[in-house]
Amino acid sequence: MDHAMARRTRLASAVALIALSVAAQAENFIRVDEDDKAARLQTAVTRYERDGASVELLGAVHIADKAYYGKLNERFKGYDAVLFEMIGGENLEQKAAADGNQDLSGLHKIYDMVAKFLNLTGQLQSVDYTAPNLVHADLTLEEFSRMQEERGESLLGFALKAGKDAPENAKQPDPTKLLAAMLSGKSDLVKLEIVHTLGQGDDQIAAFAGESVIISDRNRRCLEVMERELAAGKRKLGVFYGAAHFPDMEKRLLEMGFKRVRQEWLTAWDIPKENPEPKPES
């Protein structure tokens, strides 16, 4: 295998890993909207209310179209506070936020490589974390490392478990088709091969069930910060977290007396199809 082929094979593996890790999310918070012209990966904005206060869960996608992050940055301006996920983000500095050096997941190089190939942009490079109303609502790096060690967890292991525990009928990337799409050099063909894996998830949510540092412990911290902000007089909050957090987070919000009142969808990936088939005449 020559060097170029080996690189594309490694890249295909990275794309598949990201697809599997993102796919283990709830259908209620991420979906694919498709017609004969395009496929669109969409994330939900779900609103909950309690005692005159509102909280909106905004599903985050770590690599997406630049326009998606532009819409989010504008939307964030309308909240009293936006609670964001970022392990170690308590040390975030304005300049560092722009270049993404604060991504402490260990997967940022993979995301950067895949984003570049797919003509997408990264969340850390595109979201304005310097905005004054953005509030860190996650574990510190020290807390996260300690708690993961205590539970025997790892981020990579968690992503692999998501793929391993997927049901037999789950849509997963076909390695041969994915590699062929990558060899074509057409990023939209690659995205069409993996978008349904990213957009499904109701049957895969079992991979995230139960107590874990990555989901439940971080959700607890986020909602602790939410209650602190509400107690300080904030009435309109946004929670900007990965959609995989939201089934557990919604359950906790409902137990805290919040009521779900509405949901809308934002397009993260807008993927045009080549030579769309004409609709049959009626």
C-alpha positions, 0 to 999 in steps of 0.5 A: 500500500502506497503512502497516499492510500495508507493515509486515506485508509487512516482517515477513513478509520478516523471518519468512521470512529467519529461517526460511531461516537456521534451516532450514539445520541438520541433521535429526539435531539439529532436527526437527518432531514433528507429529500432528493436534492440534499441531506441535512444533519440537524440538531435540536434546540429544545426549550423547557420552562419553570417558574417564569425561567427558561432553559434551552438545550442546544445540541453541539456538533464538533465539526459542521458548516461554518454557517451553523456556528455563525447562527449559534453565535448570533443566537447566543447573544439572546441569552442571559447566560450560555452554559458550555461544555469544555473539560478544563474550560475553567482556564479558558483565555480569550486568545486560546478560545479562538485557536482551539488549543483548549480542547482537552479531549485528546481527539482534537487532532482527529477532528481537525483532520476530518474537518479539513477533509470534509470541508467543514470547520471546528466548533472550537475555532468557530464559536465565540467563547470570549462572549461575556455571557458564556459560562463554563459549566463542566468539570475541571481537567483535574476533576475529570481525570480523577473521576475517570480513573476512579471509574476506569473510563476513557474517552476513546473507550467510550466512543468504541463502546458506542459502536460495539453496543450498536444494535445489528440493524443500526446504520453504520458506515460501510468501510468499502463505500466510505473508502471509495468515497474518500478516494473520489476526493469528493467530500460531499460523497463522504458526508452522504456515506456517514450522515445517517450514522450521525443522525440516528441514535434512539436505539444506540442510546443504551451505550450512554446509559447509567452512571459515567463521568462522560455523561452523568457526572458532567450533566450534574455539574452543568445543572448545578451551574444552571441552578446557580445562574437562576438563583443569581437572577438569570431568566433565560439560559442556553445549554450548549452541550453535545446532543448525547448528553440531552436524554439524561439532562432532559430527564433531570430537568423534568425531575426538577420541575421543568416542562418541555414546551417546544423544539426547533431544528438547526442544520449543521451539515447541508449536503447537496446530492449529485444529479438528484433524481427527478420526482415522479410525475403524479 
